Each structure stands twice: as structure tokens, then as C-alpha cells.
Amino acid sequence: MLKGIYVHEISVYVSKLDTDAENPTKFHVGVLDPFLEAYINDTATTAVKKEQGAGEEELEVKLNLSLRNLLTVKFCVRKIENFWDPKKKEAVTIEATAVKIGSREYTALPDDVIAALPGGTAILMELSLEARRLNTLSEEEAKN
């Protein structure tokens, strides 16, 4: 029997890049439902026709992993606690805001918040992996 994943589950995550063990930034990370995952994968995928000669064409599909990670973080991080705002010069809590994708409503981090995340693509990859980890049941969870 397959065990379902609770799509409203939130995990509190502290980045491995955070050097402040006493007062870390906490990322509230949610899971990807299949509709959102399809949207992210389709947005981050491009298909290019390549000429093979004699009028033949080959279709090459490329997945932009950096864009996929960025969009995963944008839609899966629901809240950030104790984040140092470079503009306000203080620690703030940031909540994702409501957005519509097709007929479904999701939450998304504002682009300026994503742009302010330190560590460049490393933090995006780390948070994206955490979101995708939540979509996978461990062997123990699958048994229960």
C-alpha cells in the first residue's frame, strides 16, 4: 500500500551555512504538491531543436537546475524567522505571500527576499533539497 504525503507539512530547517548556532535563521519549508512540481519543472525546462543534417532534427531537452532550485525555494519556503534584513538593519520574520498559479493558490517568497539570501546558489540548492526531501518517505515512514 502506498502512503500519502501530507502536502501541508512544514519542517523548520536551519542552514548548514548559518554560522550563528546561538541565534540561527529558521526556514519553514513545505512540500511540493505534484501540480506545483510540474509547474516548476516545466518552467525550468527548455527544448531546443538541433539540425542533424539531411533535414533531420533532434530535440534536446535541458533542465535549468539553478532556476528549478530558485523556484522551489520561492514556493516551498513559507516563512523565515530571524533573518537579518540588510535594508532595515535588524532581524525580521518574513512570511510568504499568496500567489495564483493557474486555478490554484500557493504562497511565494518575494523576489527581493530571495535576492537577499546569502550564499548564492548554495543556499538555494540546500533549501531546495530540503523541500524535495520532504516529498520522499523514508523506509520507516513507508512501513507505517
Secondary structure as the mmCIF struct_conf table of DSSP 4:
data_model
#
loop_
_struct_conf.conf_type_id
_struct_conf.id
_struct_conf.beg_label_comp_id
_struct_conf.beg_label_asym_id
_struct_conf.beg_label_seq_id
_struct_conf.end_label_comp_id
_struct_conf.end_label_asym_id
_struct_conf.end_label_seq_id
TURN_TY1_P TURN_TY1_P1 VAL A 7 HIS A 8
STRN STRN1 ILE A 10 TYR A 13
TURN_TY1_P TURN_TY1_P2 LYS A 16 LEU A 17
BEND BEND1 ALA A 21 ASN A 23
STRN STRN2 LYS A 26 GLY A 30
HELX_LH_PP_P HELX_LH_PP_P1 VAL A 31 ASP A 33
HELX_RH_AL_P HELX_RH_AL_P1 PRO A 34 THR A 43
TURN_TY1_P TURN_TY1_P3 ALA A 44 ALA A 44
STRN STRN3 THR A 45 GLY A 53
TURN_TY1_P TURN_TY1_P4 ALA A 54 GLY A 55
STRN STRN4 GLU A 56 LEU A 63
HELX_RH_AL_P HELX_RH_AL_P2 LEU A 65 CYS A 76
STRN STRN5 VAL A 77 ASP A 85
TURN_TY1_P TURN_TY1_P5 PRO A 86 LYS A 89
STRN STRN6 GLU A 90 GLU A 95
STRN STRN7 THR A 97 ILE A 101
TURN_TY1_P TURN_TY1_P6 GLY A 102 SER A 103
STRN STRN8 ARG A 104 ALA A 108
HELX_RH_AL_P HELX_RH_AL_P3 ASP A 111 ALA A 116
TURN_TY1_P TURN_TY1_P7 PRO A 118 GLY A 120
HELX_RH_AL_P HELX_RH_AL_P4 THR A 121 LEU A 134
TURN_TY1_P TURN_TY1_P8 ASN A 135 ASN A 135
BEND BEND2 THR A 136 THR A 136
HELX_RH_AL_P HELX_RH_AL_P5 GLU A 139 LYS A 143
#
